[in-house]
Amino acid sequence: MIDFSFPPEIEEVRHRVRAFMDDVVRPIERRAAEESWDRGQWVRGIVEMRGKAKEWNLWLPHMPAEWGGMGLGHVAMASVSAEAARTRMGPFALNAQAPDEGNMHTLLHWGTDEQKERYLRPLCDGFRMVDGKPQAFRSCFAMTEPEVAGSDPTLIQTRAYQDGDEWVINGHKWFISGARGANFAILIARTEDDPDLPQAANSAFLVDIPSDGWEIVRDVETMSGSHNHCEIRIADLRVPAANMLGGRGQGHLLGQYRLGPARLAHCMRWIGQAETALEMMVDRALGRYSHGSLLAEKQGIQWLIADSTMELYQCKLMVLHAAYLIDASGNDPAVVDFRGEVSMAKHFVANSLWRIIDRAIQVHGALGYSTDTPLAEMLTQARWSRFADGADEIHQMRIAQRTIADWKDNHTVSNATGKLPL
């Protein structure tokens, strides 16, 4: 028998997260909207949420208990992240937001004991003590560059060369999420001139921010405004040799280790947003009367609701199955290869998110296009999902390659279509 239900202890956590969002996060978000909070007020609001999250025993759900977390696996995190993402600040309240969540996993797996204490410990705590006072502690992941395709890390042009017990780095990065205000970056740079494999050219470094040679040029303006996606100039940046994360030439491996689960974590949060949009669509259809009947009674509107419901169902199944495979593998694709399932989930959920929100706007009419509901902002944010952590076309290419290889090697496509017993 295949059981698609959560065990009682995870179901209890899911309901607790939902109650926390209703009782703590949403009231603070409403107060912020009514009072037009500035950045300082938002910081105080997040601190308040985080204090409550610790009281509710919902702090750091994705990290092991020895690091102050709840020790939840990827399947359990699917339930937590989907609930948290039904609010704007829910993931931040739990300290499970991107890019910090992925960087925590990366440091836990690749960091030395000294690196973990210096960077991972305060990242898990959410703060470090400076002059006897707590100071917020955040991170960023600096890989993509404007001059080359971000989907192909073998093309990275930022270079690092060793000078005694330091590395000197020069390059150009952009769309580095969370860079403004971050205390450190995981920076990917080319260190090897002629590796045996193109994927072995890069290495990862832990860079303290601020540092001489690390310049934030601007917060890149997007179609949905400024959201701390920064352009960075790196000029003769010196990093201690002890700050290399992993070994020489392991930057690609580290990036793939980080990005696989991170892609799925995005999908988990997108499910919460898509479900919110579908609920708004149904509520609007039940409350709007036009041309002799409610919108919910019109076949054209029913089709929009039906298509969205079926897509959300598929999203949930794909995310849960991919999360199950990651848990079964111990996050090691050499044990259980979950990469194809994650690629399919990332592509499908991102596109479904866009379509479901777009349909919800259509059902709301001009109201949905306005900023009187969250749908307009949700849609502009959703457009980002189709190229973040791998563009649609890259995932499609990899999915096709795996399907072709499965047929050539095994004369079946069963492994490429989820390795399911059907």
VENVEN-V545112 format. One record per run of one state. SS is the DSSP state (H for helix, E for strand, C for the rest). FROM is the first residue (numbers start at 1). LEN is the number of residues. If there is no record, write none. Layout:
SS,FROM,LEN  SS,FROM,LEN
//
This chain:
C,1,7  H,8,28  C,36,3  H,39,17  C,56,9  H,65,3  C,68,6  H,74,11  C,85,5  H,90,4  C,94,6  H,100,11  C,111,2  H,113,13  C,126,1  E,127,4  C,131,2  E,133,4  C,137,2  E,139,4  C,143,10  H,153,3  C,156,3  E,159,5  C,164,2  E,166,12  C,178,6  E,184,7  C,191,7  H,198,3  C,201,1  E,202,7  C,209,5  E,214,9  C,223,2  E,225,16  H,241,3  E,244,2  C,246,5  H,251,37  C,288,1  E,289,2  C,291,2  E,293,2  H,295,3  C,298,1  H,299,31  C,330,9  H,339,26  C,365,1  H,366,4  C,370,5  H,375,10  C,385,7  H,392,19  C,411,4  H,415,3  C,418,5
//
